[in-house]
């Protein structure tokens, strides 16, 4: 932990993955880009998957991704940890192993002490060491407020690649981390959240999805995504569209961080939740009995959130057992199922 003289959270209005462009606007921009044509591209931007994948040979494909954002917490070292865990998550979501990384850092030496710069990089490096990846350098520019993340290269066997396009009707939806991170951070700004609840949220953001990725590979899971800035329903929508299926999500079964449901019910909802809901609304059917705050928590922007897996029913007990036995994913649970494609992409129950 660094000293608390530098409070990064005071430098930003939107931090973490909630600072992403609205998903609808982003999709419109990406649709106008020329499509890449190459026989060795296994995954590109067409399905809005977690990363690009390029086949090197019959044994190895590379996963290439990047992610960076403004501060999500006050402490520079913890900000570095969270940003690095988030950047690594795309590799784990596709069943890969991180290999190399480059730091991406925007920082104002005129506005902030250089010790904060150092602590951000140290926090990121600690997570890269935990992941077994090598940091090869990076790039820094002067800017205020600070932004940090990494470009990451990972490897995966082409036949074991996990994508958001492989969901099959009958699969069960497993979520590995609880929701509510955006709500807790918003409440922190307003001094509404209990310290222990907020600290629990920070620990969830720092938790690598490494073990979850290993468990998916072990049990032959073929479709997954990580839940970040577009919220659970935003990323679920991308999965449904890429796989040409519909998804049923049960709000009563959603794992939620301590105090997040109470805060959301009291109206402590960040702006990203509303932007994400607007994005999914045309493709969403909400049952009348769904509580409004649970609907919005399902759209809450997560930073370094969990994995959303599509697991065959005969494997789900083993997957859940392994997740909980790890000691890292005690709230992992089944939150819904994959349906044959119908009128709407997402059914919120």
C-alpha positions as CSV (number, residue, x, y, z in Angstrom):
1,X,0.0,0.0,0.0
2,X,1.2,3.5,-0.7
3,X,0.7,6.6,1.4
4,X,-2.7,8.2,1.2
5,X,-1.4,11.8,0.4
6,X,-2.2,11.0,-3.3
7,X,-5.9,10.4,-3.7
8,X,-6.3,9.3,-7.4
9,X,-10.1,9.1,-7.1
10,X,-10.3,12.9,-6.7
11,X,-8.7,13.4,-10.1
12,X,-11.6,11.8,-12.2
13,X,-15.3,11.9,-12.7
14,X,-15.5,8.4,-14.2
15,X,-13.0,5.8,-13.3
16,X,-12.2,2.2,-14.2
17,X,-14.3,0.5,-16.9
18,X,-17.2,2.9,-16.3
19,X,-15.1,5.4,-18.3
20,X,-15.6,3.5,-21.6
21,X,-17.5,5.0,-24.5
22,X,-21.2,4.1,-24.5
23,X,-21.4,0.6,-26.1
24,X,-23.9,1.7,-28.7
25,X,-21.8,4.5,-30.0
26,X,-18.7,2.3,-30.0
27,X,-20.5,-0.4,-32.0
28,X,-21.5,2.2,-34.6
29,X,-17.9,3.3,-35.0
30,X,-16.5,-0.2,-35.3
31,X,-19.0,-1.2,-37.9
32,X,-17.5,1.4,-40.3
33,X,-14.0,0.1,-40.1
34,X,-12.7,-2.1,-42.9
35,X,-12.8,-5.8,-42.1
36,X,-9.6,-7.7,-41.8
37,X,-9.2,-10.6,-44.2
38,X,-6.6,-13.3,-43.4
39,X,-6.9,-17.1,-43.1
40,X,-5.0,-17.1,-39.8
41,X,-7.2,-14.6,-38.0
42,X,-9.4,-16.8,-35.6
43,X,-11.2,-13.9,-33.8
44,X,-11.5,-10.3,-34.9
45,X,-13.8,-7.4,-34.0
46,X,-16.8,-8.9,-35.8
47,X,-18.1,-10.6,-32.7
48,X,-16.9,-7.9,-30.2
49,X,-15.1,-10.7,-28.4
50,X,-12.6,-10.0,-25.6
51,X,-9.4,-10.0,-27.8
52,X,-8.0,-10.7,-31.2
53,X,-6.6,-14.1,-31.9
54,X,-4.1,-15.0,-34.6
55,X,-3.0,-18.6,-35.4
56,X,0.7,-19.0,-35.6
57,X,0.7,-22.8,-36.3
58,X,-1.3,-25.9,-35.5
59,X,-0.2,-25.8,-31.9
60,X,-0.2,-22.1,-31.0
61,X,-2.3,-19.0,-31.5
62,X,-1.6,-15.6,-29.9
63,X,-4.2,-13.6,-28.0
64,X,-3.7,-9.9,-28.3
65,X,-5.5,-7.4,-26.2
66,X,-5.2,-4.0,-24.4
67,X,-7.1,-2.2,-21.7
68,X,-6.5,1.0,-19.8
69,X,-8.6,3.5,-17.8
70,X,-8.6,6.4,-15.3
71,X,-8.3,5.6,-11.5
72,X,-11.0,3.4,-9.9
73,X,-9.6,3.8,-6.4
74,X,-7.6,6.3,-4.3
75,X,-4.3,4.3,-3.8
76,X,-1.8,4.4,-6.7
77,X,-0.5,0.9,-6.0
78,X,-4.0,-0.6,-5.8
79,X,-4.9,1.2,-9.0
80,X,-1.9,-0.5,-10.7
81,X,-3.0,-3.9,-9.4
82,X,-6.6,-3.5,-10.6
83,X,-5.7,-2.1,-14.0
84,X,-3.3,-5.0,-14.6
85,X,-5.7,-7.6,-13.4
86,X,-8.3,-6.1,-15.8
87,X,-6.0,-6.1,-18.8
88,X,-5.0,-9.8,-18.1
89,X,-8.7,-10.8,-17.9
90,X,-9.3,-10.9,-21.7
91,X,-6.6,-13.6,-22.1
92,X,-8.0,-15.7,-19.3
93,X,-11.6,-15.4,-20.7
94,X,-10.4,-17.0,-23.9
95,X,-8.6,-19.9,-22.2
96,X,-5.1,-18.5,-22.7
97,X,-2.0,-17.9,-20.8
98,X,-0.5,-14.4,-20.6
99,X,3.0,-14.2,-22.0
100,X,4.2,-10.6,-22.6
101,X,2.9,-7.1,-21.6
102,X,3.6,-3.4,-22.3
103,X,2.7,-0.7,-19.8
104,X,0.5,2.2,-21.0
105,X,0.6,5.2,-18.7
106,X,-0.7,8.7,-18.9
107,X,0.5,10.8,-16.0
108,X,1.1,14.5,-15.1
109,X,4.4,15.1,-13.4
110,X,3.3,18.7,-12.8
111,X,0.1,17.7,-11.0
112,X,1.2,14.7,-9.1
113,X,4.3,13.4,-7.2
114,X,6.5,11.0,-9.2
115,X,6.1,8.6,-6.3
116,X,2.6,7.9,-7.4
117,X,3.8,7.2,-10.9
118,X,6.2,4.6,-9.5
119,X,3.6,3.0,-7.2
120,X,1.1,2.6,-10.1
121,X,3.8,0.7,-12.1
122,X,4.8,-1.4,-9.1
123,X,1.2,-2.4,-8.5
124,X,0.8,-3.5,-12.1
125,X,4.1,-5.3,-12.1
126,X,3.0,-7.3,-9.0
127,X,0.0,-8.7,-10.8
128,X,2.0,-9.5,-13.9
129,X,4.4,-11.5,-11.7
130,X,1.4,-13.3,-10.2
131,X,0.2,-14.1,-13.7
132,X,3.7,-15.3,-14.8
133,X,3.8,-12.7,-17.6
134,X,6.8,-10.6,-18.6
135,X,6.6,-6.8,-18.7
136,X,8.8,-5.8,-21.6
137,X,8.6,-2.0,-21.3
138,X,5.8,0.4,-22.3
139,X,5.0,4.0,-23.2
140,X,4.2,7.1,-21.1
141,X,2.8,10.5,-22.0
142,X,2.0,13.6,-20.0
143,X,-1.7,13.9,-19.3
144,X,-4.0,14.6,-16.4
145,X,-5.9,12.8,-15.0
146,X,-3.8,9.6,-14.9
147,X,-4.7,6.6,-17.0
148,X,-3.1,3.2,-16.8
149,X,-3.3,-0.2,-18.4
150,X,-1.4,-2.7,-20.5
151,X,-1.2,-4.3,-23.9
152,X,-1.0,-8.1,-23.3
153,X,0.0,-11.0,-25.5
154,X,-1.1,-14.5,-24.5
155,X,-1.0,-17.9,-26.1
156,X,-3.6,-20.6,-26.5
157,X,-3.9,-23.9,-28.4
158,X,-6.2,-23.1,-31.5
159,X,-8.4,-26.1,-30.7
160,X,-8.9,-25.0,-27.1
161,X,-9.8,-21.4,-27.8
162,X,-12.8,-20.1,-25.8
163,X,-14.9,-17.4,-27.5
164,X,-18.1,-15.5,-27.0
165,X,-19.5,-17.2,-30.1
166,X,-19.7,-20.7,-28.8
167,X,-22.8,-20.7,-26.6
168,X,-25.2,-23.6,-27.2
169,X,-28.9,-23.9,-26.2
170,X,-29.0,-25.9,-22.9
171,X,-25.8,-24.5,-21.6
172,X,-26.0,-23.0,-18.1
173,X,-24.6,-19.5,-17.3
174,X,-22.0,-19.4,-14.5
175,X,-20.7,-16.1,-13.1
176,X,-17.5,-16.2,-11.1
177,X,-17.5,-12.9,-9.3
178,X,-20.2,-10.8,-7.7
179,X,-21.7,-7.7,-9.2
180,X,-21.9,-4.2,-7.8
181,X,-18.4,-2.8,-8.2
182,X,-19.6,0.4,-10.0
183,X,-22.2,1.1,-7.3
184,X,-19.6,0.7,-4.5
185,X,-17.2,3.1,-6.1
186,X,-19.9,5.6,-6.7
187,X,-21.0,5.3,-3.1
188,X,-17.4,5.8,-2.0
189,X,-17.4,9.2,-3.6
190,X,-20.6,10.0,-1.7
191,X,-19.3,8.6,1.6
192,X,-22.2,6.2,1.7
193,X,-20.4,2.8,1.7
194,X,-19.1,0.9,4.7
195,X,-15.3,0.6,4.7
196,X,-15.4,-3.3,4.9
197,X,-17.8,-3.5,1.9
198,X,-15.7,-1.1,-0.2
199,X,-12.5,-3.1,0.7
200,X,-14.2,-6.3,-0.3
201,X,-15.0,-4.7,-3.7
202,X,-11.3,-3.7,-4.1
203,X,-10.2,-7.2,-3.4
204,X,-12.5,-8.6,-6.0
205,X,-11.1,-6.2,-8.6
206,X,-7.6,-7.2,-7.8
207,X,-8.4,-10.9,-8.1
208,X,-7.1,-12.4,-11.3
209,X,-9.4,-14.5,-13.4
210,X,-6.5,-17.0,-13.8
211,X,-8.1,-19.8,-11.8
212,X,-11.4,-19.4,-13.6
213,X,-9.7,-19.6,-16.9
214,X,-7.8,-22.8,-15.9
215,X,-11.1,-24.4,-14.7
216,X,-12.8,-23.6,-18.0
217,X,-10.0,-25.3,-20.0
218,X,-10.0,-28.3,-17.6
219,X,-13.7,-28.9,-18.2
220,X,-13.9,-28.1,-21.9
221,X,-15.9,-24.9,-21.7
222,X,-16.1,-23.4,-25.2
223,X,-17.9,-20.1,-24.7
224,X,-17.2,-17.3,-22.2
225,X,-16.6,-13.6,-21.8
226,X,-15.4,-11.4,-18.9
227,X,-17.8,-8.9,-17.4
228,X,-16.4,-5.4,-17.5
229,X,-17.5,-1.9,-18.6
230,X,-20.7,-2.8,-20.4
231,X,-22.1,-4.7,-17.4
232,X,-23.4,-8.2,-17.2
233,X,-26.2,-7.6,-19.7
234,X,-24.0,-5.7,-22.1
235,X,-21.5,-8.5,-22.4
236,X,-24.2,-11.2,-22.3
237,X,-25.8,-9.4,-25.3
238,X,-22.6,-9.6,-27.3
239,X,-22.4,-13.3,-26.4
240,X,-26.0,-13.9,-27.5
241,X,-25.5,-12.1,-30.8
242,X,-22.2,-13.7,-31.6
243,X,-23.6,-17.2,-30.8
244,X,-27.0,-16.6,-32.4
245,X,-28.8,-17.6,-29.2
246,X,-30.9,-16.0,-26.5
247,X,-29.9,-15.9,-22.8
248,X,-32.2,-16.1,-19.7
249,X,-30.7,-14.4,-16.7
250,X,-32.3,-14.8,-13.2
251,X,-32.0,-11.7,-11.1
252,X,-32.8,-13.7,-7.9
253,X,-29.6,-15.8,-8.4
254,X,-27.2,-12.9,-9.2
255,X,-24.2,-12.8,-6.8
256,X,-24.0,-9.3,-5.4
257,X,-21.3,-7.6,-3.3
258,X,-22.1,-6.7,0.3
259,X,-24.1,-3.4,0.5
260,X,-24.3,-3.0,-3.3
261,X,-28.0,-4.1,-3.5
262,X,-29.0,-1.8,-0.6
263,X,-27.2,1.2,-2.2
264,X,-28.7,0.5,-5.6
265,X,-32.1,0.3,-4.1
266,X,-31.5,3.6,-2.4
267,X,-30.7,5.1,-5.9
268,X,-26.9,5.1,-5.7
269,X,-26.5,4.2,-9.4
270,X,-23.6,5.5,-11.6
271,X,-24.2,6.9,-15.0
272,X,-22.7,3.9,-16.7
273,X,-25.5,1.7,-15.5
274,X,-28.0,3.8,-17.4
275,X,-25.9,4.0,-20.5
276,X,-25.5,0.2,-20.5
277,X,-29.3,-0.3,-19.9
278,X,-30.1,2.0,-22.9
279,X,-27.8,-0.1,-25.0
280,X,-29.4,-3.5,-24.2
281,X,-33.0,-2.3,-23.9
282,X,-34.0,-2.9,-27.5
283,X,-32.8,-6.5,-27.2
284,X,-34.1,-7.1,-23.6
285,X,-37.3,-8.4,-22.2
286,X,-37.7,-7.7,-18.4
287,X,-40.3,-9.7,-16.5
288,X,-42.7,-7.5,-14.5
289,X,-41.7,-9.0,-11.1
290,X,-38.0,-8.1,-11.6
291,X,-37.0,-5.5,-9.0
292,X,-35.7,-2.3,-10.6
293,X,-32.5,-2.1,-8.6
294,X,-31.6,-5.7,-9.6
295,X,-32.2,-4.8,-13.2
296,X,-29.8,-1.9,-12.9
297,X,-27.2,-4.0,-11.0
298,X,-27.3,-6.3,-14.0
299,X,-26.2,-3.3,-16.1
300,X,-23.6,-2.0,-13.5
301,X,-20.2,-1.4,-15.1
302,X,-17.7,-3.8,-13.6
303,X,-13.9,-3.2,-13.5
304,X,-11.9,-6.4,-13.5
305,X,-15.2,-8.3,-13.1
306,X,-15.7,-12.1,-13.3
307,X,-16.0,-14.6,-16.1
308,X,-19.4,-15.4,-17.6
309,X,-19.2,-19.0,-18.7
310,X,-21.5,-21.2,-20.8
311,X,-21.2,-24.6,-19.2
312,X,-22.9,-27.9,-20.3
313,X,-25.3,-29.2,-17.6
314,X,-23.3,-32.4,-17.1
315,X,-20.2,-30.3,-16.2
316,X,-21.7,-27.5,-14.1
317,X,-21.4,-29.2,-10.7
318,X,-17.7,-29.9,-11.3
319,X,-17.0,-26.4,-12.5
320,X,-18.7,-24.9,-9.4
321,X,-16.9,-27.3,-7.1
322,X,-13.5,-26.3,-8.5
323,X,-14.3,-22.6,-8.4
324,X,-15.3,-22.7,-4.8
325,X,-12.5,-25.2,-3.8
326,X,-10.0,-22.7,-5.1
327,X,-11.0,-20.4,-2.2
328,X,-11.2,-17.5,-4.6
329,X,-14.7,-17.7,-6.0
330,X,-17.0,-18.4,-3.1
331,X,-19.9,-16.6,-4.7
332,X,-19.7,-18.3,-8.1
333,X,-23.1,-19.7,-9.1
334,X,-25.5,-20.5,-12.0
335,X,-27.4,-17.3,-13.0
336,X,-29.3,-18.5,-16.0
337,X,-29.3,-20.6,-19.2
338,X,-28.8,-20.4,-22.9
339,X,-31.9,-20.6,-25.0
340,X,-32.7,-21.3,-28.7
341,X,-32.7,-17.9,-30.5
342,X,-36.1,-16.1,-30.0
343,X,-37.5,-12.6,-30.4
344,X,-35.3,-11.0,-27.8
345,X,-31.6,-11.7,-27.1
346,X,-31.8,-11.4,-23.3
347,X,-34.7,-12.4,-21.0
348,X,-34.3,-10.9,-17.5
349,X,-36.3,-12.9,-15.0
